[in-house]
Amino acid sequence: MKKKILFIIGSPNQTTQMYQIYLQLKEEFDCYFTQFFPGDWMMDAAVALKTMETTILSGHFRQKGEQFVAAHGLKYDYRGSQLGNTYDLIFMCIDISYPPIARRTKTIWVQEGMIDPITPWAKWVKRLRLPAYFAVRTSLNGSMNRADIYCAASEGYKEYFANMGTERDRIVVTGMINFDNASQYLYNDFPYHDYVLVCTSDIRETFRDEDRVSFIKHCVDIANGRPLIFKLHPNEQLERAHREIKENTPDGTLVFQEGDTNHMIANCQELITQYSTVVYIGMALGKPVHSYFDRDFLDKMMPMQNQGRSAYYIAEIARRYIYYSGHGKEFLATHNQFIKEMINETVPTP
C-alpha cells in the first residue's frame, strides 16, 4: 500500500505551493488535502462564533481552497479525520497552531511568505507560553520548533527562525515556492506597462490599525504623475478599498483584486508594498521597491532564486524522510551531503 500524505492548505498562495509539491509526489504516494483547521477548542469556538471569517480558517479562504481541490480533482479529507486515514507525513505552512494529528505524525513545515515583524506582545506570548496564535500576526510562524523539518526560503530566514526558537538542525534552506523564479514572469500578457504598482495588505481585515488614506496619498506622491495601478489583497473589503482609492488618486487609476500579481510586477516601473511577500519578486526583477520592512532586512531575507526548483527540493526531502525511522534533525544530518548535491543538480519537469 502507498504511504499517505496530507497537505494542509490555506490562502491561495499556500494552496498553490502545496499543489506544486503534490505534483512531484502524486505518483508514489496516496495524497489528500485539507483546508487549515482549528488546532484546539479555543479556535473551534472562534470559528463557531463566526469571528474567523477573514482568516484561512473559514469564510472565502476556505471556500477558495475547497474549490481549488475540487477543480483539480484532488482528494479532500477535512482535518485529516473525515475518511479514517492514518497519515505517514503532513505538510503544513503554519506551526503556530499544531493540531493533535500533527503531533503523532511526521511533519514538514514549508515557508510560504515573509514573516511579520516581531512585536512586544508576540514576545510576551512566547515568553508566557501562550498559544502562539495569540500573537495575531505571523511573527511567530516558523519559530515554534514543533515540525520535524523546516523548509526555509533563504539563509537569512534560517537564521531568523533559529534565533526565534526553532532548532537550527531542523531547518534546511530549500527556497520558497512561488518566489524562487521571478524571471519567468517577464513573459506575460498583462496589457499595461510602465506604471507604479501598489500591492496592499489585509492589515485591517486581520485586526490591525492602518491609516489607508495616508498610505494612498503617499503612493500618489511616489508616482509623481506616472500611472498608478492598485492590486488589492484578496482578503480586503473590496467596496471600501475601491472607494478610498477613487477618492484619493488621480482619474484613470486602475484597481484589481483578481489577476496575476507577479505579471503586474514584471510590467511595472516601481513597486510599492506594505507587508507583502511579493516585494521579493520586485527585488529579484531589479525594480525600485518600497516596503514597511527595512531594505537591509529584505536583502538579507531574499528568497533563493533557483529557477523554480523549491518544490522539487522539498519533495525529494519528503520522499526520503517518509521512510526514515529517526527524527527530522537526525535525517537532515545524515542526508546533509545528498541535500547539498541535490540543490546543484538539474530538476526534471514533473
C-alpha positions as CSV (number, residue, x, y, z in Angstrom):
1,M,0.0,0.0,0.0
2,K,1.1,3.5,-0.8
3,K,2.1,5.7,2.2
4,K,-0.4,8.6,2.8
5,I,0.4,12.3,2.8
6,L,-1.8,15.1,4.0
7,F,-1.3,18.6,2.6
8,I,-2.7,21.4,4.8
9,I,-3.7,24.4,2.5
10,G,-4.9,27.9,3.4
11,S,-4.6,31.0,1.4
12,P,-4.3,30.8,-2.5
13,N,-0.5,31.1,-2.1
14,Q,-0.3,28.3,0.4
15,T,-2.6,26.2,-1.6
16,T,-0.7,26.5,-4.9
17,Q,2.6,25.9,-3.1
18,M,1.3,22.6,-1.6
19,Y,-0.1,21.7,-5.0
20,Q,3.3,22.0,-6.6
21,I,4.8,19.7,-4.0
22,Y,2.0,17.3,-4.6
23,L,2.7,17.2,-8.4
24,Q,6.2,15.9,-7.5
25,L,4.9,13.1,-5.2
26,K,1.5,12.1,-6.6
27,E,2.6,9.0,-8.5
28,E,4.3,7.4,-5.5
29,F,2.1,8.4,-2.6
30,D,-1.6,8.5,-1.7
31,C,-2.2,12.2,-1.3
32,Y,-5.0,14.2,0.4
33,F,-5.7,17.8,1.1
34,T,-7.4,19.7,3.9
35,Q,-8.1,23.4,4.5
36,F,-6.3,24.8,7.5
37,F,-8.4,23.9,10.6
38,P,-8.6,24.7,14.3
39,G,-5.9,23.1,16.4
40,D,-7.7,23.4,19.8
41,W,-11.0,24.1,21.4
42,M,-10.5,27.9,21.5
43,M,-10.0,28.1,17.8
44,D,-13.0,25.8,17.3
45,A,-15.1,28.2,19.4
46,A,-13.9,31.2,17.5
47,V,-14.9,29.6,14.2
48,A,-18.3,28.6,15.6
49,L,-18.8,32.2,16.7
50,K,-18.0,33.5,13.1
51,T,-15.1,35.6,14.3
52,M,-12.6,33.9,11.9
53,E,-14.4,34.7,8.6
54,T,-11.4,36.8,7.3
55,T,-8.8,34.2,8.1
56,I,-7.8,31.0,6.4
57,L,-9.8,29.0,8.9
58,S,-13.2,30.0,7.4
59,G,-15.0,32.3,5.1
60,H,-13.9,32.9,1.5
61,F,-10.4,31.5,2.0
62,R,-11.9,28.1,3.0
63,Q,-14.3,28.3,0.0
64,K,-11.4,29.1,-2.4
65,G,-9.3,26.3,-1.0
66,E,-12.1,23.7,-1.3
67,Q,-12.9,25.0,-4.8
68,F,-9.3,24.6,-5.9
69,V,-9.3,21.0,-4.6
70,A,-12.5,20.2,-6.4
71,A,-11.4,21.9,-9.7
72,H,-8.1,19.9,-9.7
73,G,-9.7,16.5,-8.9
74,L,-7.8,16.2,-5.6
75,K,-8.9,14.1,-2.6
76,Y,-10.2,16.1,0.4
77,D,-10.1,15.0,4.0
78,Y,-11.0,17.9,6.2
79,R,-8.9,17.9,9.4
80,G,-7.4,14.7,8.2
81,S,-10.1,12.9,10.1
82,Q,-13.1,12.5,7.8
83,L,-12.0,9.5,5.9
84,G,-10.5,7.4,8.6
85,N,-7.0,7.6,7.1
86,T,-3.7,7.2,9.0
87,Y,-1.2,9.6,7.6
88,D,2.6,9.0,7.3
89,L,3.5,12.6,6.6
90,I,1.9,16.0,6.9
91,F,2.9,19.2,5.1
92,M,2.0,22.5,6.7
93,C,2.7,26.2,6.3
94,I,1.8,27.2,9.8
95,D,3.2,25.9,13.1
96,I,1.6,28.5,15.4
97,S,-1.4,26.1,15.6
98,Y,-0.5,22.5,16.0
99,P,-3.4,20.0,15.9
100,P,-3.2,16.6,17.6
101,I,-2.9,14.8,14.2
102,A,0.4,16.6,13.6
103,R,1.8,15.6,17.0
104,R,1.6,11.9,16.1
105,T,2.7,12.2,12.5
106,K,5.9,13.1,10.7
107,T,5.6,16.8,9.7
108,I,7.4,19.1,7.2
109,W,6.8,22.9,7.6
110,V,7.1,24.9,4.3
111,Q,7.7,28.7,4.4
112,E,5.0,30.3,2.3
113,G,5.8,34.0,2.7
114,M,7.5,36.7,4.7
115,I,7.1,36.8,8.5
116,D,5.5,39.8,10.2
117,P,7.8,41.9,12.4
118,I,8.1,40.6,16.0
119,T,6.1,42.8,18.4
120,P,6.5,43.2,22.2
121,W,3.1,41.4,22.5
122,A,4.4,38.5,20.5
123,K,7.5,38.3,22.7
124,W,5.3,38.1,25.8
125,V,3.1,35.4,24.1
126,K,6.2,33.3,23.5
127,R,7.7,34.0,26.9
128,L,4.4,33.1,28.8
129,R,3.9,30.0,26.6
130,L,0.5,31.2,25.5
131,P,-0.9,29.7,22.3
132,A,1.2,31.2,19.6
133,Y,-1.8,32.4,17.5
134,F,-2.5,34.9,20.4
135,A,0.2,37.0,18.7
136,V,-2.4,37.6,16.0
137,R,0.2,38.2,13.3
138,T,2.5,35.7,11.6
139,S,5.5,36.9,13.7
140,L,5.9,33.6,15.5
141,N,5.3,31.4,12.5
142,G,8.2,29.1,11.8
143,S,9.6,29.7,15.3
144,M,7.7,27.1,17.4
145,N,10.2,24.2,17.0
146,R,7.3,21.7,16.5
147,A,7.6,20.4,13.0
148,D,10.2,17.7,12.3
149,I,11.7,19.6,9.3
150,Y,11.5,23.3,8.5
151,C,12.0,24.4,4.8
152,A,13.2,28.0,4.7
153,A,13.3,30.5,1.9
154,S,16.9,31.6,2.5
155,E,19.9,31.5,4.8
156,G,18.6,34.8,6.3
157,Y,15.3,33.2,7.2
158,K,17.0,30.1,8.6
159,E,19.0,32.4,10.9
160,Y,15.8,34.2,11.9
161,F,13.9,31.1,12.8
162,A,16.8,29.7,14.7
163,N,17.2,32.9,16.7
164,M,13.5,32.8,17.4
165,G,13.5,29.3,18.9
166,T,13.4,26.6,16.2
167,E,16.4,24.3,16.4
168,R,18.9,25.1,13.7
169,D,19.4,21.4,13.0
170,R,15.7,21.1,11.9
171,I,16.0,23.8,9.3
172,V,17.0,23.3,5.7
173,V,17.2,26.1,3.0
174,T,15.2,25.0,0.0
175,G,13.9,28.3,-1.4
176,M,10.3,29.4,-1.3
177,I,7.8,28.0,-3.9
178,N,6.1,30.8,-6.0
179,F,9.0,33.2,-5.1
180,D,12.0,31.2,-6.5
181,N,11.9,32.0,-10.2
182,A,11.0,35.7,-10.7
183,S,12.3,35.9,-14.3
184,Q,9.6,33.6,-15.6
185,Y,7.0,36.4,-15.0
186,L,8.7,38.7,-17.6
187,Y,6.8,36.8,-20.3
188,N,3.1,37.6,-19.8
189,D,0.0,39.0,-21.4
190,F,-0.9,41.7,-18.9
191,P,-1.8,44.6,-21.1
192,Y,-0.4,47.5,-19.1
193,H,3.2,48.7,-18.8
194,D,5.3,51.5,-17.2
195,Y,3.2,52.2,-14.2
196,V,3.7,52.4,-10.5
197,L,2.2,49.3,-8.9
198,V,0.8,49.3,-5.3
199,C,0.2,45.9,-3.7
200,T,-1.8,46.4,-0.5
201,S,-2.0,44.1,2.6
202,D,-5.1,43.0,4.6
203,I,-4.0,44.9,7.7
204,R,-7.4,46.0,8.8
205,E,-9.0,42.6,8.0
206,T,-6.6,40.9,10.3
207,F,-7.5,43.1,13.3
208,R,-4.6,45.7,13.0
209,D,-4.7,49.5,12.6
210,E,-4.0,51.2,9.3
211,D,-4.3,54.8,8.0
212,R,-5.1,53.7,4.5
213,V,-5.9,57.2,3.2
214,S,-2.4,58.4,4.2
215,F,-0.8,55.4,2.6
216,I,-2.7,56.0,-0.7
217,K,-1.6,59.7,-0.7
218,H,2.0,58.6,-0.1
219,C,1.7,56.3,-3.2
220,V,0.4,59.2,-5.3
221,D,3.5,61.2,-4.2
222,I,5.8,58.4,-5.2
223,A,4.1,58.0,-8.6
224,N,4.7,61.7,-9.2
225,G,2.3,61.8,-12.2
226,R,3.0,58.4,-13.5
227,P,0.0,56.0,-14.0
228,L,-1.0,54.1,-10.8
229,I,-2.3,50.6,-10.5
230,F,-3.5,49.1,-7.2
231,K,-3.6,45.3,-6.7
232,L,-5.6,44.6,-3.6
233,H,-5.0,41.7,-1.2
234,P,-7.7,39.1,-1.8
235,N,-8.8,39.3,1.8
236,E,-9.6,43.0,1.6
237,Q,-13.1,44.5,1.7
238,L,-13.4,45.4,-1.9
239,E,-16.0,48.2,-1.9
240,R,-14.3,50.1,0.9
241,A,-10.8,49.8,-0.7
242,H,-12.2,50.9,-4.1
243,R,-13.9,53.9,-2.6
244,E,-10.8,55.1,-0.7
245,I,-8.6,54.7,-3.8
246,K,-11.1,56.5,-6.1
247,E,-11.4,59.4,-3.6
248,N,-7.6,59.9,-3.2
249,T,-6.0,59.2,-6.5
250,P,-6.0,60.8,-10.0
251,D,-8.5,59.9,-12.6
252,G,-7.5,56.8,-14.5
253,T,-6.0,54.9,-11.6
254,L,-6.8,51.2,-12.0
255,V,-7.7,48.8,-9.2
256,F,-7.6,45.0,-9.4
257,Q,-8.5,42.4,-6.9
258,E,-8.0,39.4,-9.2
259,G,-5.3,38.7,-11.7
260,D,-1.7,37.6,-11.6
261,T,0.2,39.9,-9.3
262,N,3.6,38.6,-10.5
263,H,2.8,39.7,-14.1
264,M,1.7,43.1,-12.8
265,I,5.1,43.4,-11.0
266,A,7.0,42.3,-14.1
267,N,5.5,45.1,-16.2
268,C,5.7,48.0,-13.6
269,Q,8.3,50.7,-13.3
270,E,8.2,50.8,-9.5
271,L,6.6,48.6,-6.8
272,I,5.0,49.8,-3.5
273,T,4.1,47.2,-0.9
274,Q,3.2,47.1,2.8
275,Y,3.7,43.7,4.4
276,S,3.5,41.7,1.2
277,T,5.9,38.9,0.2
278,V,5.6,40.0,-3.4
279,V,8.2,42.7,-2.7
280,Y,10.7,39.9,-3.2
281,I,9.5,39.4,-6.8
282,G,10.1,43.1,-7.5
283,M,13.6,42.9,-5.9
284,A,14.5,39.8,-7.9
285,L,13.5,41.7,-11.1
286,G,15.5,44.7,-10.2
287,K,12.5,47.0,-9.6
288,P,12.7,50.0,-7.2
289,V,10.7,48.8,-4.3
290,H,9.0,50.2,-1.2
291,S,8.0,48.2,1.9
292,Y,7.2,48.6,5.5
293,F,10.2,46.3,6.1
294,D,13.7,47.8,6.1
295,R,15.6,47.3,2.8
296,D,18.6,45.8,4.5
297,F,16.4,43.3,6.2
298,L,14.7,42.4,2.9
299,D,18.1,42.0,1.2
300,K,19.2,39.6,4.0
301,M,16.0,37.5,3.8
302,M,15.7,37.5,0.0
303,P,14.4,34.0,-1.1
304,M,16.8,31.8,-3.1
305,Q,16.3,32.2,-6.8
306,N,16.7,28.6,-8.1
307,Q,14.7,28.6,-11.4
308,G,11.6,27.2,-9.7
309,R,13.3,24.2,-8.0
310,S,12.0,24.6,-4.5
311,A,9.0,22.2,-4.8
312,Y,11.4,19.6,-6.2
313,Y,13.8,20.0,-3.4
314,I,11.1,19.8,-0.7
315,A,9.5,16.7,-2.4
316,E,12.9,14.9,-2.6
317,I,13.4,15.5,1.1
318,A,9.9,14.2,1.9
319,R,10.4,11.2,-0.4
320,R,13.3,10.0,1.8
321,Y,12.1,11.3,5.2
322,I,8.8,9.4,5.0
323,Y,10.7,6.1,5.2
324,Y,13.2,7.3,7.8
325,S,12.9,5.9,11.3
326,G,14.5,8.8,13.2
327,H,13.7,12.4,13.9
328,G,13.9,15.3,11.4
329,K,17.1,16.8,12.5
330,E,18.8,13.4,12.5
331,F,17.5,12.9,9.0
332,L,18.9,16.2,7.8
333,A,22.3,15.4,9.5
334,T,22.6,12.0,7.8
335,H,21.4,13.3,4.5
336,N,23.3,16.5,4.5
337,Q,25.6,15.6,1.6
338,F,22.6,14.4,-0.5
339,I,20.8,17.7,0.1
340,K,23.8,19.8,-0.9
341,E,24.3,17.9,-4.1
342,M,20.6,18.0,-4.9
343,I,20.5,21.7,-4.8
344,N,23.1,21.9,-7.6
345,E,21.5,19.4,-9.9
346,T,19.2,19.8,-12.8
347,V,15.5,19.5,-12.0
348,P,13.2,17.2,-14.0
349,T,9.9,18.6,-15.2
350,P,7.0,16.9,-13.2
